Amino acid sequence: MDSFGSDFSSGASSGKMDTGTIMEQVKVQIAVANAQELLQVSDLNLL
């Protein structure tokens, strides 16, 4: 995850990121959000 974070920060600081990189960031954020939602739903089911 170190290289992932540094790639993102260096790309953002340069002032422009290519569309492919942005799309990958969005995909990761959506995947994380989906995973968190699934975890929350399963936690509720356990209760």
PAZAPA-4460 file (N, C-alpha, C; in steps of 0.05 Angstrom, whole numbers, plus 32768, in hexadecimal, padded with zeros to 4 digits):
% residues 47
    n_x    n_y    n_z   ca_x   ca_y   ca_z    c_x    c_y    c_z   seq   type   mol
   8011   7FE8   8000   8000   8000   8000   8011   8019   8000     1      M     A
   802B   8017   8007   803C   802F   8007   803F   803A   7FEC     2      D     A
   8045   8029   7FD8   8048   8033   7FBD   802E   803F   7FB2     3      S     A
   8018   8033   7FBA   7FFE   803D   7FB1   7FF9   8059   7FBB     4      F     A
   7FFF   805D   7FD5   7FFB   8078   7FE1   800D   808C   7FD5     5      G     A
   8027   8085   7FD1   803A   8098   7FC7   8034   809F   7FAA     6      S     A
   802B   808B   7F9B   8024   8091   7F7F   800D   80A5   7F7E     7      D     A
   7FFA   80A2   7F8F   7FE3   80B4   7F8F   7FEB   80D0   7F98     8      F     A
   7FFB   80D3   7FAD   8003   80ED   7FB6   8015   80FB   7FA2     9      S     A
   8027   80ED   7F96   8039   80FA   7F82   8029   8102   7F6A    10      S     A
   8016   80F2   7F62   8005   80F9   7F4B   7FF4   8111   7F51    11      G     A
   7FE9   8112   7F69   7FD8   8129   7F70   7FE8   8142   7F73    12      A     A
   8000   8141   7F7D   8010   8159   7F82   801A   8165   7F68    13      S     A
   801C   8154   7F53   8025   815E   7F39   8010   816F   7F2B    14      S     A
   7FF7   816D   7F35   7FE2   817E   7F2B   7FD1   8171   7F15    15      G     A
   7FDA   815A   7F0B   7FC9   814C   7EF8   7FCE   812E   7EFA    16      K     A
   7FB8   811F   7EF6   7FBA   8102   7EF7   7FAC   80F8   7EDE    17      M     A
   7FB7   80E2   7ED3   7FAA   80D7   7EBB   7F8F   80CA   7EC2    18      D     A
   7F7E   80C9   7EAF   7F63   80BF   7EB4   7F63   80A2   7EBE    19      T     A
   7F75   8092   7EB4   7F77   8076   7EBD   7F7D   8074   7EDB    20      G     A
   7F8F   8085   7EE4   7F96   8085   7F01   7F7E   808E   7F11    21      T     A
   7F70   80A2   7F08   7F58   80AC   7F16   7F43   8096   7F18    22      I     A
   7F3F   8088   7F01   7F2B   8073   7F01   7F33   805C   7F14    23      M     A
   7F4C   8056   7F15   7F55   8041   7F28   7F50   804A   7F45    24      E     A
   7F55   8063   7F4B   7F50   806D   7F66   7F32   806B   7F6D    25      Q     A
   7F21   8072   7F59   7F04   8070   7F5E   7EFC   8053   7F62    26      V     A
   7F07   8041   7F52   7F00   8025   7F55   7F07   801B   7F71    27      K     A
   7F1F   8023   7F7B   7F28   801A   7F95   7F16   8025   7FAA    28      V     A
   7F0F   803F   7FA8   7EFD   804B   7FBC   7EE2   803E   7FBD    29      Q     A
   7ED7   8037   7FA5   7EBD   802A   7FA4   7EBF   800E   7FB0    30      I     A
   7ED5   8000   7FAA   7ED9   7FE5   7FB5   7EDA   7FE6   7FD4    31      A     A
   7EE9   7FFA   7FDE   7EEB   7FFD   7FFB   7ED0   8003   8007    32      V     A
   7EC1   8015   7FFB   7EA7   801D   8005   7E94   8005   8005    33      A     A
   7E95   7FF5   7FF0   7E84   7FDD   7FEE   7E8C   7FC9   8004    34      N     A
   7EA6   7FC6   8009   7EAF   7FB3   801D   7EA6   7FBC   8039    35      A     A
   7EA8   7FD6   803E   7EA0   7FE1   8058   7E82   7FDD   805C    36      Q     A
   7E72   7FE2   8046   7E55   7FDE   8048   7E4E   7FC2   804E    37      E     A
   7E5C   7FAF   8040   7E57   7F93   8045   7E5D   7F8B   8062    38      L     A
   7E73   7F96   806C   7E7B   7F90   8088   7E66   7F9B   809B    39      L     A
   7E5C   7FB3   8096   7E48   7FBF   80A7   7E2E   7FAF   80A7    40      Q     A
   7E26   7FA6   808F   7E0E   7F95   808D   7E11   7F7B   809C    41      V     A
   7E28   7F6E   8099   7E2C   7F55   80A6   7E2D   7F59   80C5    42      S     A
   7E38   7F70   80CE   7E38   7F76   80EA   7E1B   7F78   80F5    43      D     A
   7E0A   7F85   80E6   7DEE   7F88   80EE   7DE1   7F6D   80EF    44      L     A
   7DE7   7F5C   80DB   7DDB   7F41   80DB   7DE3   7F31   80F3    45      N     A
   7DFC   7F35   80FC   7E06   7F26   8113   7DF7   7F2F   812C    46      L     A
   7DEF   7F49   812E   7DE1   7F52   8145   7DC5   7F46   8145    47      L     A
***
